[in-house]
Amino acid sequence: MALVLFLAVVFFGVFWSKPQEPSSVLVFNKPKVNIDMKIFDSDQFKNLLAFTEMEIQYSYIATTIDGKEKTGFIPAVSIEKAREVLKSMGLDVSELKEADIGRDNPFEPYYQSVAAPVQK
């Protein structure tokens, strides 16, 4: 009985009470962040190097000076730059294309576990 009486008092006290009036004073908390703009005038900032262009991986098939076929990958900013680098290496490029990087199926593992052959 005491529990029911206690719950009734809490119920009436909480749900039938009038809300308090909000404070008329506006509160603004200034952020505690100080930005030092003098860094832009420092030698350290002025000597920063610009980002280089992102290189793309290209696959190639080429022939060497002695007529052997060579395949591989070369990173370059563009396909023209890749062709220039291969030519400077003394290779005659027959095929040059952007390499397929990644997987078509994201659920396919990067490596396949190969079962050991069964000994008879």
Biopython code that builds the backbone (N, CA, C, O; Angstrom):
import numpy as np
from Bio.PDB.StructureBuilder import StructureBuilder

atoms = [
    (1, "MET", "N", (0.818, -1.184, 0.000)),
    (1, "MET", "CA", (0.000, 0.000, 0.000)),
    (1, "MET", "C", (0.873, 1.264, 0.000)),
    (1, "MET", "O", (0.560, 2.256, -0.658)),
    (2, "ALA", "N", (1.963, 1.195, 0.750)),
    (2, "ALA", "CA", (2.858, 2.344, 0.823)),
    (2, "ALA", "C", (3.497, 2.616, -0.535)),
    (2, "ALA", "O", (3.715, 3.772, -0.900)),
    (3, "LEU", "N", (3.797, 1.558, -1.281)),
    (3, "LEU", "CA", (4.392, 1.721, -2.607)),
    (3, "LEU", "C", (3.420, 2.400, -3.563)),
    (3, "LEU", "O", (3.824, 3.277, -4.326)),
    (4, "VAL", "N", (2.142, 2.013, -3.537)),
    (4, "VAL", "CA", (1.130, 2.630, -4.397)),
    (4, "VAL", "C", (0.976, 4.093, -4.039)),
    (4, "VAL", "O", (0.869, 4.940, -4.926)),
    (5, "LEU", "N", (0.963, 4.403, -2.756)),
    (5, "LEU", "CA", (0.840, 5.788, -2.310)),
    (5, "LEU", "C", (2.051, 6.605, -2.768)),
    (5, "LEU", "O", (1.907, 7.740, -3.223)),
    (6, "PHE", "N", (3.240, 6.019, -2.643)),
    (6, "PHE", "CA", (4.460, 6.716, -3.083)),
    (6, "PHE", "C", (4.416, 6.985, -4.589)),
    (6, "PHE", "O", (4.735, 8.090, -5.028)),
    (7, "LEU", "N", (4.023, 5.983, -5.384)),
    (7, "LEU", "CA", (3.939, 6.161, -6.835)),
    (7, "LEU", "C", (2.891, 7.197, -7.217)),
    (7, "LEU", "O", (3.096, 7.948, -8.171)),
    (8, "ALA", "N", (1.781, 7.255, -6.503)),
    (8, "ALA", "CA", (0.746, 8.240, -6.776)),
    (8, "ALA", "C", (1.272, 9.651, -6.511)),
    (8, "ALA", "O", (1.007, 10.567, -7.289)),
    (9, "VAL", "N", (2.018, 9.830, -5.416)),
    (9, "VAL", "CA", (2.574, 11.151, -5.092)),
    (9, "VAL", "C", (3.572, 11.572, -6.164)),
    (9, "VAL", "O", (3.567, 12.723, -6.601)),
    (10, "VAL", "N", (4.425, 10.648, -6.587)),
    (10, "VAL", "CA", (5.401, 10.967, -7.635)),
    (10, "VAL", "C", (4.683, 11.296, -8.933)),
    (10, "VAL", "O", (5.051, 12.246, -9.624)),
    (11, "PHE", "N", (3.655, 10.515, -9.270)),
    (11, "PHE", "CA", (2.912, 10.738, -10.500)),
    (11, "PHE", "C", (2.301, 12.133, -10.505)),
    (11, "PHE", "O", (2.489, 12.890, -11.457)),
    (12, "PHE", "N", (1.581, 12.474, -9.461)),
    (12, "PHE", "CA", (0.926, 13.773, -9.415)),
    (12, "PHE", "C", (1.940, 14.912, -9.306)),
    (12, "PHE", "O", (1.723, 15.998, -9.844)),
    (13, "GLY", "N", (3.028, 14.663, -8.621)),
    (13, "GLY", "CA", (4.038, 15.711, -8.469)),
    (13, "GLY", "C", (4.762, 16.004, -9.778)),
    (13, "GLY", "O", (5.091, 17.155, -10.065)),
    (14, "VAL", "N", (5.006, 14.984, -10.555)),
    (14, "VAL", "CA", (5.763, 15.167, -11.792)),
    (14, "VAL", "C", (4.864, 15.634, -12.937)),
    (14, "VAL", "O", (5.190, 16.597, -13.631)),
    (15, "PHE", "N", (3.763, 14.968, -13.127)),
    (15, "PHE", "CA", (2.964, 15.218, -14.319)),
    (15, "PHE", "C", (1.982, 16.372, -14.182)),
    (15, "PHE", "O", (1.540, 16.904, -15.201)),
    (16, "TRP", "N", (1.630, 16.773, -13.003)),
    (16, "TRP", "CA", (0.696, 17.882, -12.854)),
    (16, "TRP", "C", (1.360, 19.162, -12.377)),
    (16, "TRP", "O", (0.677, 20.158, -12.142)),
    (17, "SER", "N", (2.640, 19.155, -12.233)),
    (17, "SER", "CA", (3.318, 20.382, -11.810)),
    (17, "SER", "C", (3.501, 21.297, -13.014)),
    (17, "SER", "O", (3.603, 20.833, -14.150)),
    (18, "LYS", "N", (3.541, 22.576, -12.760)),
    (18, "LYS", "CA", (3.724, 23.546, -13.836)),
    (18, "LYS", "C", (5.221, 23.671, -14.133)),
    (18, "LYS", "O", (6.048, 23.623, -13.222)),
    (19, "PRO", "N", (5.562, 23.832, -15.428)),
    (19, "PRO", "CA", (6.983, 24.005, -15.751)),
    (19, "PRO", "C", (7.485, 25.355, -15.275)),
    (19, "PRO", "O", (6.725, 26.317, -15.166)),
    (20, "GLN", "N", (8.780, 25.407, -14.993)),
    (20, "GLN", "CA", (9.379, 26.661, -14.559)),
    (20, "GLN", "C", (9.511, 27.597, -15.750)),
    (20, "GLN", "O", (9.647, 27.151, -16.890)),
    (21, "GLU", "N", (9.471, 28.861, -15.489)),
    (21, "GLU", "CA", (9.647, 29.864, -16.530)),
    (21, "GLU", "C", (11.114, 29.854, -16.973)),
    (21, "GLU", "O", (12.009, 29.775, -16.131)),
    (22, "PRO", "N", (11.370, 29.934, -18.280)),
    (22, "PRO", "CA", (12.769, 29.958, -18.727)),
    (22, "PRO", "C", (13.444, 31.264, -18.348)),
    (22, "PRO", "O", (12.792, 32.295, -18.190)),
    (23, "SER", "N", (14.741, 31.203, -18.207)),
    (23, "SER", "CA", (15.518, 32.384, -17.834)),
    (23, "SER", "C", (15.536, 33.358, -19.005)),
    (23, "SER", "O", (15.664, 32.951, -20.159)),
    (24, "SER", "N", (15.411, 34.619, -18.707)),
    (24, "SER", "CA", (15.414, 35.630, -19.768)),
    (24, "SER", "C", (16.831, 36.049, -20.156)),
    (24, "SER", "O", (17.009, 36.823, -21.096)),
    (25, "VAL", "N", (17.832, 35.551, -19.450)),
    (25, "VAL", "CA", (19.223, 35.887, -19.735)),
    (25, "VAL", "C", (19.740, 34.920, -20.805)),
    (25, "VAL", "O", (19.688, 33.703, -20.623)),
    (26, "LEU", "N", (20.244, 35.469, -21.933)),
    (26, "LEU", "CA", (20.813, 34.632, -22.973)),
    (26, "LEU", "C", (22.232, 34.251, -22.590)),
    (26, "LEU", "O", (23.021, 35.090, -22.156)),
    (27, "VAL", "N", (22.535, 33.011, -22.753)),
    (27, "VAL", "CA", (23.855, 32.510, -22.396)),
    (27, "VAL", "C", (24.573, 32.119, -23.676)),
    (27, "VAL", "O", (24.066, 31.309, -24.452)),
    (28, "PHE", "N", (25.745, 32.687, -23.901)),
    (28, "PHE", "CA", (26.560, 32.325, -25.053)),
    (28, "PHE", "C", (27.933, 31.935, -24.545)),
    (28, "PHE", "O", (28.645, 32.749, -23.958)),
    (29, "ASN", "N", (28.290, 30.709, -24.770)),
    (29, "ASN", "CA", (29.605, 30.241, -24.355)),
    (29, "ASN", "C", (30.576, 30.433, -25.509)),
    (29, "ASN", "O", (30.444, 29.805, -26.560)),
    (30, "LYS", "N", (31.534, 31.292, -25.302)),
    (30, "LYS", "CA", (32.544, 31.537, -26.319)),
    (30, "LYS", "C", (33.444, 30.300, -26.412)),
    (30, "LYS", "O", (33.921, 29.804, -25.392)),
    (31, "PRO", "N", (33.676, 29.801, -27.633)),
    (31, "PRO", "CA", (34.551, 28.630, -27.745)),
    (31, "PRO", "C", (35.964, 28.959, -27.280)),
    (31, "PRO", "O", (36.451, 30.075, -27.454)),
    (32, "LYS", "N", (36.599, 27.972, -26.692)),
    (32, "LYS", "CA", (37.950, 28.162, -26.164)),
    (32, "LYS", "C", (38.982, 27.748, -27.200)),
    (32, "LYS", "O", (39.842, 26.909, -26.930)),
    (33, "VAL", "N", (38.893, 28.341, -28.393)),
    (33, "VAL", "CA", (39.803, 28.025, -29.487)),
    (33, "VAL", "C", (40.515, 29.306, -29.892)),
    (33, "VAL", "O", (39.884, 30.324, -30.179)),
    (34, "ASN", "N", (41.824, 29.236, -29.909)),
    (34, "ASN", "CA", (42.622, 30.369, -30.364)),
    (34, "ASN", "C", (43.365, 29.957, -31.622)),
    (34, "ASN", "O", (44.113, 28.980, -31.611)),
    (35, "ILE", "N", (43.166, 30.689, -32.697)),
    (35, "ILE", "CA", (43.839, 30.387, -33.950)),
    (35, "ILE", "C", (44.938, 31.431, -34.153)),
    (35, "ILE", "O", (44.682, 32.634, -34.208)),
    (36, "ASP", "N", (46.147, 30.937, -34.259)),
    (36, "ASP", "CA", (47.290, 31.819, -34.445)),
    (36, "ASP", "C", (47.512, 32.010, -35.941)),
    (36, "ASP", "O", (48.044, 31.123, -36.608)),
    (37, "MET", "N", (47.114, 33.148, -36.463)),
    (37, "MET", "CA", (47.234, 33.423, -37.898)),
    (37, "MET", "C", (48.656, 33.804, -38.305)),
    (37, "MET", "O", (48.940, 33.945, -39.494)),
    (38, "LYS", "N", (49.553, 33.973, -37.327)),
    (38, "LYS", "CA", (50.936, 34.322, -37.654)),
    (38, "LYS", "C", (51.674, 33.164, -38.312)),
    (38, "LYS", "O", (52.750, 33.356, -38.878)),
    (39, "ILE", "N", (51.108, 31.967, -38.243)),
    (39, "ILE", "CA", (51.744, 30.800, -38.853)),
    (39, "ILE", "C", (51.872, 30.984, -40.361)),
    (39, "ILE", "O", (52.810, 30.469, -40.970)),
    (40, "PHE", "N", (50.931, 31.718, -40.974)),
    (40, "PHE", "CA", (50.979, 31.931, -42.424)),
    (40, "PHE", "C", (52.155, 32.809, -42.847)),
    (40, "PHE", "O", (52.545, 32.795, -44.014)),
    (41, "ASP", "N", (52.718, 33.564, -41.920)),
    (41, "ASP", "CA", (53.876, 34.407, -42.223)),
    (41, "ASP", "C", (55.199, 33.708, -41.916)),
    (41, "ASP", "O", (56.260, 34.271, -42.187)),
    (42, "SER", "N", (55.165, 32.509, -41.365)),
    (42, "SER", "CA", (56.393, 31.829, -40.972)),
    (42, "SER", "C", (57.103, 31.216, -42.178)),
    (42, "SER", "O", (56.480, 30.916, -43.197)),
    (43, "ASP", "N", (58.419, 31.035, -42.042)),
    (43, "ASP", "CA", (59.210, 30.415, -43.111)),
    (43, "ASP", "C", (58.797, 28.963, -43.317)),
    (43, "ASP", "O", (58.836, 28.446, -44.433)),
    (44, "GLN", "N", (58.407, 28.324, -42.243)),
    (44, "GLN", "CA", (58.007, 26.924, -42.335)),
    (44, "GLN", "C", (56.788, 26.776, -43.263)),
    (44, "GLN", "O", (56.720, 25.831, -44.050)),
    (45, "PHE", "N", (55.847, 27.693, -43.169)),
    (45, "PHE", "CA", (54.664, 27.643, -44.022)),
    (45, "PHE", "C", (55.016, 28.037, -45.457)),
    (45, "PHE", "O", (54.525, 27.431, -46.409)),
    (46, "LYS", "N", (55.854, 29.036, -45.607)),
    (46, "LYS", "CA", (56.215, 29.515, -46.949)),
    (46, "LYS", "C", (57.036, 28.482, -47.724)),
    (46, "LYS", "O", (57.017, 28.481, -48.955)),
    (47, "ASN", "N", (57.754, 27.605, -47.021)),
    (47, "ASN", "CA", (58.595, 26.612, -47.687)),
    (47, "ASN", "C", (57.888, 25.277, -47.920)),
    (47, "ASN", "O", (58.528, 24.304, -48.318)),
    (48, "LEU", "N", (56.590, 25.220, -47.680)),
    (48, "LEU", "CA", (55.857, 23.982, -47.940)),
    (48, "LEU", "C", (55.858, 23.687, -49.438)),
    (48, "LEU", "O", (55.765, 24.599, -50.260)),
    (49, "LEU", "N", (55.962, 22.410, -49.782)),
    (49, "LEU", "CA", (55.931, 22.007, -51.180)),
    (49, "LEU", "C", (54.504, 21.631, -51.567)),
    (49, "LEU", "O", (53.746, 21.083, -50.768)),
    (50, "ALA", "N", (54.168, 21.935, -52.795)),
    (50, "ALA", "CA", (52.836, 21.585, -53.285)),
    (50, "ALA", "C", (52.747, 20.074, -53.465)),
    (50, "ALA", "O", (53.756, 19.404, -53.689)),
    (51, "PHE", "N", (51.552, 19.555, -53.366)),
    (51, "PHE", "CA", (51.344, 18.128, -53.595)),
    (51, "PHE", "C", (51.684, 17.798, -55.039)),
    (51, "PHE", "O", (51.396, 18.573, -55.952)),
    (52, "THR", "N", (52.296, 16.645, -55.233)),
    (52, "THR", "CA", (52.550, 16.194, -56.600)),
    (52, "THR", "C", (51.281, 15.553, -57.130)),
    (52, "THR", "O", (50.395, 15.160, -56.372)),
    (53, "GLU", "N", (51.217, 15.458, -58.434)),
    (53, "GLU", "CA", (50.048, 14.834, -59.025)),
    (53, "GLU", "C", (50.028, 13.357, -58.669)),
    (53, "GLU", "O", (51.077, 12.728, -58.531)),
    (54, "MET", "N", (48.846, 12.814, -58.522)),
    (54, "MET", "CA", (48.712, 11.420, -58.140)),
    (54, "MET", "C", (49.040, 10.519, -59.320)),
    (54, "MET", "O", (48.555, 10.721, -60.433)),
    (55, "GLU", "N", (49.874, 9.522, -59.051)),
    (55, "GLU", "CA", (50.277, 8.605, -60.105)),
    (55, "GLU", "C", (49.275, 7.463, -60.233)),
    (55, "GLU", "O", (48.686, 7.011, -59.251)),
    (56, "ILE", "N", (49.101, 7.016, -61.461)),
    (56, "ILE", "CA", (48.213, 5.906, -61.776)),
    (56, "ILE", "C", (49.082, 4.729, -62.181)),
    (56, "ILE", "O", (50.142, 4.913, -62.778)),
    (57, "GLN", "N", (48.647, 3.544, -61.865)),
    (57, "GLN", "CA", (49.386, 2.337, -62.222)),
    (57, "GLN", "C", (48.962, 1.914, -63.634)),
    (57, "GLN", "O", (47.773, 1.747, -63.906)),
    (58, "TYR", "N", (49.942, 1.742, -64.528)),
    (58, "TYR", "CA", (49.682, 1.293, -65.895)),
    (58, "TYR", "C", (50.357, -0.056, -66.116)),
    (58, "TYR", "O", (51.458, -0.303, -65.626)),
    (59, "SER", "N", (49.677, -0.922, -66.862)),
    (59, "SER", "CA", (50.293, -2.186, -67.258)),
    (59, "SER", "C", (50.752, -2.028, -68.701)),
    (59, "SER", "O", (50.110, -1.350, -69.503)),
    (60, "TYR", "N", (51.879, -2.667, -69.019)),
    (60, "TYR", "CA", (52.417, -2.519, -70.364)),
    (60, "TYR", "C", (52.926, -3.847, -70.896)),
    (60, "TYR", "O", (53.286, -4.755, -70.148)),
    (61, "ILE", "N", (52.940, -3.921, -72.214)),
    (61, "ILE", "CA", (53.602, -4.993, -72.953)),
    (61, "ILE", "C", (54.500, -4.274, -73.945)),
    (61, "ILE", "O", (54.037, -3.450, -74.734)),
    (62, "ALA", "N", (55.780, -4.588, -73.899)),
    (62, "ALA", "CA", (56.743, -3.902, -74.753)),
    (62, "ALA", "C", (57.810, -4.886, -75.206)),
    (62, "ALA", "O", (57.951, -5.977, -74.653)),
    (63, "THR", "N", (58.552, -4.476, -76.219)),
    (63, "THR", "CA", (59.672, -5.299, -76.678)),
    (63, "THR", "C", (60.968, -4.542, -76.415)),
    (63, "THR", "O", (61.047, -3.324, -76.580)),
    (64, "THR", "N", (61.979, -5.296, -76.002)),
    (64, "THR", "CA", (63.284, -4.702, -75.724)),
    (64, "THR", "C", (64.055, -4.522, -77.022)),
    (64, "THR", "O", (63.590, -4.917, -78.090)),
    (65, "ILE", "N", (65.223, -3.929, -76.924)),
    (65, "ILE", "CA", (66.065, -3.678, -78.101)),
    (65, "ILE", "C", (66.454, -4.991, -78.770)),
    (65, "ILE", "O", (66.558, -5.059, -79.995)),
    (66, "ASP", "N", (66.669, -6.039, -77.967)),
    (66, "ASP", "CA", (67.068, -7.328, -78.544)),
    (66, "ASP", "C", (65.859, -8.182, -78.943)),
    (66, "ASP", "O", (66.029, -9.366, -79.233)),
    (67, "GLY", "N", (64.644, -7.618, -78.968)),
    (67, "GLY", "CA", (63.468, -8.299, -79.496)),
    (67, "GLY", "C", (62.692, -9.149, -78.499)),
    (67, "GLY", "O", (61.759, -9.844, -78.902)),
    (68, "LYS", "N", (63.041, -9.121, -77.211)),
    (68, "LYS", "CA", (62.327, -9.914, -76.216)),
    (68, "LYS", "C", (61.098, -9.132, -75.725)),
    (68, "LYS", "O", (61.134, -7.909, -75.586)),
    (69, "GLU", "N", (60.014, -9.874, -75.469)),
    (69, "GLU", "CA", (58.805, -9.240, -74.965)),
    (69, "GLU", "C", (58.905, -9.093, -73.458)),
    (69, "GLU", "O", (59.316, -10.015, -72.754)),
    (70, "LYS", "N", (58.524, -7.923, -72.975)),
    (70, "LYS", "CA", (58.593, -7.630, -71.547)),
    (70, "LYS", "C", (57.241, -7.080, -71.116)),
    (70, "LYS", "O", (56.660, -6.234, -71.796)),
    (71, "THR", "N", (56.742, -7.571, -69.973)),
    (71, "THR", "CA", (55.487, -7.057, -69.418)),
    (71, "THR", "C", (55.743, -6.555, -68.014)),
    (71, "THR", "O", (56.692, -6.975, -67.352)),
    (72, "GLY", "N", (54.895, -5.660, -67.571)),
    (72, "GLY", "CA", (55.047, -5.150, -66.211)),
    (72, "GLY", "C", (54.098, -4.013, -65.925)),
    (72, "GLY", "O", (53.159, -3.754, -66.679)),
    (73, "PHE", "N", (54.360, -3.341, -64.823)),
    (73, "PHE", "CA", (53.552, -2.212, -64.382)),
    (73, "PHE", "C", (54.460, -1.010, -64.191)),
    (73, "PHE", "O", (55.625, -1.153, -63.819)),
    (74, "ILE", "N", (53.922, 0.170, -64.447)),
    (74, "ILE", "CA", (54.689, 1.396, -64.259)),
    (74, "ILE", "C", (53.754, 2.477, -63.716)),
    (74, "ILE", "O", (52.662, 2.675, -64.248)),
    (75, "PRO", "N", (54.179, 3.180, -62.657)),
    (75, "PRO", "CA", (53.367, 4.284, -62.154)),
    (75, "PRO", "C", (53.713, 5.570, -62.913)),
    (75, "PRO", "O", (54.885, 5.856, -63.157)),
    (76, "ALA", "N", (52.705, 6.325, -63.275)),
    (76, "ALA", "CA", (52.926, 7.598, -63.969)),
    (76, "ALA", "C", (51.711, 8.494, -63.760)),
    (76, "ALA", "O", (50.624, 8.029, -63.417)),
    (77, "VAL", "N", (51.921, 9.785, -63.973)),
    (77, "VAL", "CA", (50.859, 10.768, -63.814)),
    (77, "VAL", "C", (49.833, 10.633, -64.937)),
    (77, "VAL", "O", (48.636, 10.805, -64.707)),
    (78, "SER", "N", (50.293, 10.326, -66.147)),
    (78, "SER", "CA", (49.391, 10.172, -67.286)),
    (78, "SER", "C", (49.918, 9.058, -68.186)),
    (78, "SER", "O", (51.042, 8.585, -68.020)),
    (79, "ILE", "N", (49.100, 8.655, -69.125)),
    (79, "ILE", "CA", (49.507, 7.596, -70.045)),
    (79, "ILE", "C", (50.641, 8.073, -70.952)),
    (79, "ILE", "O", (51.497, 7.283, -71.351)),
    (80, "GLU", "N", (50.643, 9.369, -71.277)),
    (80, "GLU", "CA", (51.722, 9.931, -72.099)),
    (80, "GLU", "C", (53.055, 9.875, -71.352)),
    (80, "GLU", "O", (54.086, 9.526, -71.929)),
    (81, "LYS", "N", (53.024, 10.226, -70.046)),
    (81, "LYS", "CA", (54.249, 10.174, -69.238)),
    (81, "LYS", "C", (54.747, 8.729, -69.104)),
    (81, "LYS", "O", (55.952, 8.480, -69.138)),
    (82, "ALA", "N", (53.820, 7.785, -68.953)),
    (82, "ALA", "CA", (54.213, 6.379, -68.857)),
    (82, "ALA", "C", (54.886, 5.934, -70.149)),
    (82, "ALA", "O", (55.893, 5.226, -70.117)),
    (83, "ARG", "N", (54.333, 6.347, -71.283)),
    (83, "ARG", "CA", (54.923, 5.996, -72.579)),
    (83, "ARG", "C", (56.326, 6.603, -72.723)),
    (83, "ARG", "O", (57.236, 5.959, -73.245)),
    (84, "GLU", "N", (56.491, 7.850, -72.253)),
    (84, "GLU", "CA", (57.804, 8.511, -72.314)),
    (84, "GLU", "C", (58.836, 7.762, -71.464)),
    (84, "GLU", "O", (59.970, 7.559, -71.898)),
    (85, "VAL", "N", (58.444, 7.357, -70.265)),
    (85, "VAL", "CA", (59.368, 6.656, -69.372)),
    (85, "VAL", "C", (59.783, 5.324, -69.974)),
    (85, "VAL", "O", (60.960, 4.964, -69.948)),
    (86, "LEU", "N", (58.816, 4.594, -70.518)),
    (86, "LEU", "CA", (59.133, 3.301, -71.127)),
    (86, "LEU", "C", (60.037, 3.475, -72.335)),
    (86, "LEU", "O", (60.946, 2.675, -72.557)),
    (87, "LYS", "N", (59.791, 4.518, -73.115)),
    (87, "LYS", "CA", (60.626, 4.784, -74.290)),
    (87, "LYS", "C", (62.045, 5.144, -73.853)),
    (87, "LYS", "O", (63.014, 4.745, -74.499)),
    (88, "SER", "N", (62.171, 5.899, -72.753)),
    (88, "SER", "CA", (63.501, 6.264, -72.256)),
    (88, "SER", "C", (64.248, 5.045, -71.704)),
    (88, "SER", "O", (65.475, 5.059, -71.606)),
    (89, "MET", "N", (63.503, 3.985, -71.344)),
    (89, "MET", "CA", (64.123, 2.748, -70.877)),
    (89, "MET", "C", (64.519, 1.854, -72.052)),
    (89, "MET", "O", (65.032, 0.752, -71.857)),
    (90, "GLY", "N", (64.281, 2.331, -73.258)),
    (90, "GLY", "CA", (64.651, 1.570, -74.442)),
    (90, "GLY", "C", (63.634, 0.512, -74.830)),
    (90, "GLY", "O", (63.982, -0.475, -75.478)),
    (91, "LEU", "N", (62.394, 0.705, -74.446)),
    (91, "LEU", "CA", (61.347, -0.260, -74.748)),
    (91, "LEU", "C", (60.431, 0.287, -75.839)),
    (91, "LEU", "O", (60.110, 1.475, -75.861)),
    (92, "ASP", "N", (60.016, -0.601, -76.746)),
    (92, "ASP", "CA", (59.055, -0.241, -77.779)),
    (92, "ASP", "C", (57.696, -0.742, -77.302)),
    (92, "ASP", "O", (57.449, -1.948, -77.285)),
    (93, "VAL", "N", (56.822, 0.172, -76.919)),
    (93, "VAL", "CA", (55.552, -0.171, -76.282)),
    (93, "VAL", "C", (54.554, -0.642, -77.331)),
    (93, "VAL", "O", (54.285, 0.053, -78.312)),
    (94, "SER", "N", (54.006, -1.844, -77.105)),
    (94, "SER", "CA", (52.960, -2.328, -77.994)),
    (94, "SER", "C", (51.578, -2.218, -77.344)),
    (94, "SER", "O", (50.576, -2.085, -78.047)),
    (95, "GLU", "N", (51.515, -2.273, -76.020)),
    (95, "GLU", "CA", (50.233, -2.110, -75.328)),
    (95, "GLU", "C", (50.479, -1.413, -73.999)),
    (95, "GLU", "O", (51.374, -1.782, -73.239)),
    (96, "LEU", "N", (49.669, -0.403, -73.739)),
    (96, "LEU", "CA", (49.776, 0.359, -72.499)),
    (96, "LEU", "C", (48.371, 0.749, -72.082)),
    (96, "LEU", "O", (47.664, 1.438, -72.817)),
    (97, "LYS", "N", (47.970, 0.308, -70.905)),
    (97, "LYS", "CA", (46.636, 0.646, -70.422)),
    (97, "LYS", "C", (46.651, 0.768, -68.907)),
    (97, "LYS", "O", (47.553, 0.266, -68.238)),
    (98, "GLU", "N", (45.626, 1.451, -68.373)),
    (98, "GLU", "CA", (45.511, 1.619, -66.927)),
    (98, "GLU", "C", (45.251, 0.257, -66.308)),
    (98, "GLU", "O", (44.387, -0.491, -66.765)),
    (99, "ALA", "N", (45.998, -0.054, -65.277)),
    (99, "ALA", "CA", (45.886, -1.362, -64.631)),
    (99, "ALA", "C", (44.597, -1.441, -63.830)),
    (99, "ALA", "O", (44.169, -0.464, -63.215)),
    (100, "ASP", "N", (43.994, -2.607, -63.849)),
    (100, "ASP", "CA", (42.809, -2.852, -63.035)),
    (100, "ASP", "C", (43.272, -3.148, -61.618)),
    (100, "ASP", "O", (43.902, -4.172, -61.356)),
    (101, "ILE", "N", (42.956, -2.248, -60.723)),
    (101, "ILE", "CA", (43.358, -2.402, -59.328)),
    (101, "ILE", "C", (42.103, -2.636, -58.511)),
    (101, "ILE", "O", (41.081, -1.986, -58.733)),
    (102, "GLY", "N", (42.174, -3.532, -57.599)),
    (102, "GLY", "CA", (41.039, -3.820, -56.745)),
    (102, "GLY", "C", (40.352, -5.103, -57.159)),
    (102, "GLY", "O", (40.886, -5.899, -57.932)),
    (103, "ARG", "N", (39.163, -5.284, -56.631)),
    (103, "ARG", "CA", (38.412, -6.505, -56.894)),
    (103, "ARG", "C", (37.005, -6.130, -57.337)),
    (103, "ARG", "O", (36.453, -5.120, -56.902)),
    (104, "ASP", "N", (36.437, -6.950, -58.200)),
    (104, "ASP", "CA", (35.055, -6.736, -58.608)),
    (104, "ASP", "C", (34.101, -7.123, -57.487)),
    (104, "ASP", "O", (33.088, -6.461, -57.264)),
    (105, "ASN", "N", (34.431, -8.195, -56.790)),
    (105, "ASN", "CA", (33.598, -8.694, -55.711)),
    (105, "ASN", "C", (34.274, -8.346, -54.385)),
    (105, "ASN", "O", (35.344, -8.878, -54.092)),
    (106, "PRO", "N", (33.673, -7.463, -53.574)),
    (106, "PRO", "CA", (34.332, -7.075, -52.327)),
    (106, "PRO", "C", (34.404, -8.196, -51.300)),
    (106, "PRO", "O", (35.157, -8.098, -50.331)),
    (107, "PHE", "N", (33.631, -9.262, -51.500)),
    (107, "PHE", "CA", (33.626, -10.363, -50.553)),
    (107, "PHE", "C", (34.633, -11.448, -50.928)),
    (107, "PHE", "O", (34.777, -12.436, -50.208)),
    (108, "GLU", "N", (35.314, -11.272, -52.028)),
    (108, "GLU", "CA", (36.326, -12.230, -52.463)),
    (108, "GLU", "C", (37.619, -11.928, -51.717)),
    (108, "GLU", "O", (38.061, -10.779, -51.701)),
    (109, "PRO", "N", (38.233, -12.929, -51.099)),
    (109, "PRO", "CA", (39.460, -12.653, -50.345)),
    (109, "PRO", "C", (40.616, -12.298, -51.279)),
    (109, "PRO", "O", (40.620, -12.674, -52.451)),
    (110, "TYR", "N", (41.596, -11.569, -50.743)),
    (110, "TYR", "CA", (42.767, -11.189, -51.517)),
    (110, "TYR", "C", (43.606, -12.404, -51.888)),
    (110, "TYR", "O", (44.274, -12.412, -52.922)),
    (111, "TYR", "N", (43.572, -13.403, -51.066)),
    (111, "TYR", "CA", (44.377, -14.595, -51.316)),
    (111, "TYR", "C", (43.477, -15.822, -51.205)),
    (111, "TYR", "O", (42.489, -15.820, -50.471)),
    (112, "GLN", "N", (43.822, -16.827, -51.919)),
    (112, "GLN", "CA", (43.078, -18.083, -51.875)),
    (112, "GLN", "C", (43.926, -19.098, -51.122)),
    (112, "GLN", "O", (45.120, -19.226, -51.394)),
    (113, "SER", "N", (43.334, -19.814, -50.188)),
    (113, "SER", "CA", (44.086, -20.855, -49.510)),
    (113, "SER", "C", (44.044, -22.105, -50.389)),
    (113, "SER", "O", (42.977, -22.582, -50.776)),
    (114, "VAL", "N", (45.204, -22.605, -50.681)),
    (114, "VAL", "CA", (45.306, -23.773, -51.545)),
    (114, "VAL", "C", (45.436, -24.994, -50.653)),
    (114, "VAL", "O", (46.304, -25.059, -49.783)),
    (115, "ALA", "N", (44.561, -25.955, -50.884)),
    (115, "ALA", "CA", (44.609, -27.187, -50.080)),
    (115, "ALA", "C", (45.822, -27.999, -50.482)),
    (115, "ALA", "O", (46.158, -28.098, -51.662)),
    (116, "ALA", "N", (46.470, -28.572, -49.497)),
    (116, "ALA", "CA", (47.642, -29.403, -49.776)),
    (116, "ALA", "C", (47.188, -30.690, -50.471)),
    (116, "ALA", "O", (46.120, -31.213, -50.151)),
    (117, "PRO", "N", (47.979, -31.208, -51.415)),
    (117, "PRO", "CA", (47.575, -32.432, -52.090)),
    (117, "PRO", "C", (47.516, -33.601, -51.109)),
    (117, "PRO", "O", (48.312, -33.705, -50.175)),
    (118, "VAL", "N", (46.564, -34.456, -51.355)),
    (118, "VAL", "CA", (46.369, -35.612, -50.460)),
    (118, "VAL", "C", (47.422, -36.663, -50.778)),
    (118, "VAL", "O", (47.606, -37.047, -51.933)),
    (119, "GLN", "N", (48.109, -37.123, -49.738)),
    (119, "GLN", "CA", (49.127, -38.160, -49.906)),
    (119, "GLN", "C", (48.463, -39.525, -49.937)),
    (119, "GLN", "O", (47.669, -39.834, -49.048)),
    (120, "LYS", "N", (48.762, -40.353, -50.933)),
    (120, "LYS", "CA", (48.170, -41.692, -51.026)),
    (120, "LYS", "C", (49.154, -42.738, -50.612)),
    (120, "LYS", "O", (48.834, -43.926, -50.625)),
]
sb = StructureBuilder()
sb.init_structure("model")
sb.init_model(0)
sb.init_chain("A")
sb.init_seg("    ")
for serial, (resi, resn, name, xyz) in enumerate(atoms, 1):
    if name == "N":
        sb.init_residue(resn, " ", resi, " ")
    sb.init_atom(name, np.array(xyz, "f"), 0.0, 1.0, " ", f" {name:<3s}", serial, name[0])
structure = sb.get_structure()
